[in-house]
Amino acid sequence: MNTPRFHCPAPLASGAALALPPAAARHVQVLRLQPGDAITLFDGRGGEYAATVARMGRSDVDVEVGAHDPVEREAPRAVHLVVGMPANERMDWLVEKATELGVAGIQPVAAARSVLKLAGERAAKRQAHWQAIAAAACEQCGRNRVPPVGAPIALADWLRLGPAPGATRLVLSLRDGSRPLMEAAGAAPAVQVLHGPEGGLAPHEEDLALAQGFLPASLGTRVLRAETASVAALSLLACG
């Protein structure tokens, strides 16, 4: 049986005694772990720690932190997804699966054809929700670095921020002349992939992306759902 893994955002250190954060404590309670049981902790800063349950309270759990293991399970290529947010639970699914596949970061954007529109407190709550999904996916899949999920932003505003240093920028496109994804990416160690929401990017948005240095890339002749296209691209780039 695999040792249960829990994300603790606060910095961890061997020999420390600490109370688990509420989400992790609830998970320990659900699993009905007992004092003396072994668990694994990671703080997202690299590696993981052996730990032992020290005390079970009614709603709180104390643990003792043991040795640090510097093991990393990151993808060999850093792939950042810039996603035209799909509606309903599809974005939740995308964040979970992308994290499992090794995404380096996710930036949600609102495009002209986006169904989901977020701003203010609602945007902040949704960002926190997606970040929690990414942390839970890391617990499940064994990653020790939690990919950041950015605050939702309008696509045009995000494009004005300029390119990520050293990253090859690709926009998934159905236009004639688009190169196959892996050919367009080449051997770049870092790739930024932009994809539209339901209905794809509007022509003027794709033109703007191309003007900002994005290269048109294709996943083939079939038209994929927004969340499927992002995960398919990530699977090829990070795991291929």
C-alpha positions in Angstrom: 0.0 0.0 0.0 1.3 3.4 -0.9 2.0 5.9 1.9 -0.6 8.7 1.8 0.7 12.0 0.6 -0.3 15.5 1.7 0.5 19.0 0.6 1.6 21.4 3.3 2.1 24.9 1.9 4.3 26.1 4.9 8.0 25.3 4.6 8.8 21.9 6.0 12.0 20.9 7.9 13.3 17.6 9.2 12.7 17.2 12.9 9.8 19.6 13.1 6.5 19.0 14.8 3.5 20.7 13.3 -0.2 20.7 12.9 -1.4 19.8 9.4 -3.4 22.4 7.5 -7.2 21.9 7.6 -7.5 20.2 4.2 -4.8 17.7 4.9 -6.1 17.1 8.5 -9.5 16.3 7.1 -8.0 13.9 4.6 -6.1 12.1 7.4 -9.4 11.8 9.4 -11.2 10.4 6.4 -8.5 7.8 5.9 -8.8 6.9 9.6 -5.1 7.1 10.2 -3.8 6.6 13.7 -0.8 7.8 15.7 2.3 6.1 14.5 1.1 5.7 10.9 3.5 6.8 8.2 2.6 9.6 5.7 4.5 11.7 3.2 4.5 15.5 3.1 5.6 18.0 0.5 5.6 21.7 0.5 5.9 22.4 -3.2 9.4 23.6 -3.0 11.0 20.3 -4.1 11.4 16.8 -2.7 9.3 15.2 0.0 9.5 14.4 3.6 8.7 11.2 5.5 6.5 11.9 8.5 4.5 10.2 11.2 1.1 11.0 12.7 1.8 12.0 16.3 -1.7 13.0 17.6 -5.3 12.8 16.3 -7.6 15.5 17.6 -11.3 15.9 16.8 -10.5 18.1 13.8 -6.8 18.6 14.0 -3.8 16.3 13.4 -0.2 16.7 14.6 2.7 15.1 12.8 6.4 14.7 13.2 8.5 15.5 10.1 11.3 13.0 9.3 14.0 12.8 6.6 13.9 14.8 3.4 14.0 12.9 0.0 15.1 15.3 -2.8 13.3 13.1 -5.4 11.7 15.0 -8.3 9.0 13.8 -10.8 8.8 16.8 -13.1 8.5 16.6 -16.9 11.7 17.0 -18.8 10.2 19.9 -20.8 8.5 22.9 -19.1 5.1 23.3 -20.7 2.9 26.3 -19.7 -0.7 26.3 -20.8 -2.5 29.5 -21.6 -6.1 28.4 -21.7 -9.3 30.0 -22.9 -11.4 28.9 -20.0 -13.9 26.2 -20.8 -17.2 26.4 -18.9 -18.7 24.3 -16.1 -16.5 21.5 -14.7 -14.4 21.2 -17.8 -11.8 23.7 -16.4 -11.6 21.7 -13.2 -10.9 18.6 -15.2 -8.3 20.3 -17.3 -6.4 21.6 -14.3 -6.4 18.1 -12.7 -5.3 16.2 -15.7 -2.7 18.8 -16.8 -1.2 18.7 -13.3 -1.0 14.9 -13.5 0.7 15.1 -16.9 3.4 17.5 -15.6 2.3 21.0 -16.6 4.6 23.7 -15.4 1.9 26.4 -15.0 -1.6 27.3 -16.2 -2.8 30.7 -17.1 -6.6 31.0 -17.5 -7.7 33.7 -20.0 -11.0 35.1 -21.2 -11.3 35.2 -24.9 -14.0 36.7 -27.2 -15.8 33.3 -27.4 -15.5 32.4 -23.7 -18.6 31.3 -22.0 -17.1 31.6 -18.6 -16.5 35.2 -17.5 -14.8 35.9 -14.2 -13.9 39.1 -12.3 -13.2 40.4 -8.8 -14.0 38.2 -5.9 -15.5 35.5 -8.1 -12.3 35.3 -10.1 -10.2 35.1 -6.9 -12.3 32.3 -5.5 -12.2 30.3 -8.7 -8.4 30.7 -8.9 -8.0 29.4 -5.3 -10.3 26.5 -6.2 -8.2 25.6 -9.2 -5.0 25.9 -7.2 -6.4 23.5 -4.6 -7.3 21.1 -7.5 -3.6 21.3 -8.7 -2.3 20.5 -5.1 -4.7 17.6 -4.7 -3.6 16.2 -8.1 0.1 16.5 -7.0 -0.8 14.5 -3.9 -2.3 11.8 -6.0 0.3 11.6 -8.8 3.5 12.0 -6.8 4.6 15.4 -8.0 6.4 17.5 -5.4 6.1 20.8 -7.1 2.6 22.3 -7.4 2.1 24.2 -10.7 0.9 27.7 -10.3 -2.6 28.6 -11.7 -2.7 32.2 -12.5 -5.5 34.7 -11.9 -8.0 34.9 -14.8 -7.2 37.7 -17.2 -8.5 38.9 -20.5 -6.5 37.4 -23.4 -5.7 40.8 -24.9 -4.4 42.0 -21.5 -2.3 38.9 -21.1 -0.7 39.2 -24.5 0.3 42.8 -23.7 2.5 41.4 -20.8 5.0 40.1 -23.4 6.7 36.8 -23.9 8.0 34.5 -21.2 11.8 34.6 -21.3 13.3 31.7 -23.2 10.0 30.0 -24.1 8.9 29.0 -27.6 5.3 30.3 -28.0 2.8 28.2 -29.9 -0.9 28.8 -30.6 -3.1 25.8 -31.5 -4.5 26.6 -34.9 -6.7 25.1 -37.6 -5.3 27.5 -40.2 -3.6 26.2 -43.4 0.2 26.3 -43.0 0.2 25.4 -39.3 3.0 23.0 -38.5 2.6 19.8 -36.6 2.9 20.6 -32.9 6.1 18.6 -32.2 7.8 20.0 -35.3 6.9 23.6 -34.3 8.2 23.0 -30.7 11.4 21.4 -31.8 13.9 20.8 -29.0 12.8 23.9 -27.0 13.2 23.2 -23.2 10.3 25.5 -22.4 7.1 25.9 -24.4 4.1 28.2 -23.9 0.9 26.8 -25.6 -2.2 29.1 -26.2 -5.6 27.6 -26.9 -9.0 29.1 -27.2 -12.2 28.3 -25.4 -15.3 26.6 -26.8 -15.4 27.7 -30.5 -11.7 28.5 -30.5 -10.0 31.9 -30.7 -11.6 34.5 -32.8 -9.6 35.3 -36.0 -8.5 38.7 -34.7 -7.3 37.1 -31.5 -5.2 34.5 -33.3 -3.8 37.3 -35.5 -2.8 39.2 -32.4 -1.1 36.1 -30.9 0.8 35.6 -34.2 1.9 39.3 -34.1 3.2 38.7 -30.6 5.5 35.9 -31.8 3.3 32.9 -31.4 3.8 30.1 -34.0 0.7 28.3 -35.4 0.8 24.6 -34.5 -1.6 21.8 -35.3 -2.8 18.7 -33.5 -4.1 17.2 -36.8 -7.3 17.4 -38.9 -9.8 16.6 -36.1 -11.5 19.4 -34.1 -11.0 18.7 -30.4 -12.8 20.2 -27.5 -11.0 23.0 -25.8 -10.0 21.0 -22.7 -9.1 18.0 -24.8 -6.8 20.0 -27.1 -4.9 21.5 -24.2 -4.3 18.1 -22.5 -3.4 16.5 -25.9 -0.8 19.1 -26.6 0.6 18.8 -23.1 0.8 15.0 -23.4 2.8 15.3 -26.5 5.1 18.0 -25.4 5.8 17.0 -21.8 5.6 13.2 -22.1 6.5 12.6 -25.7 
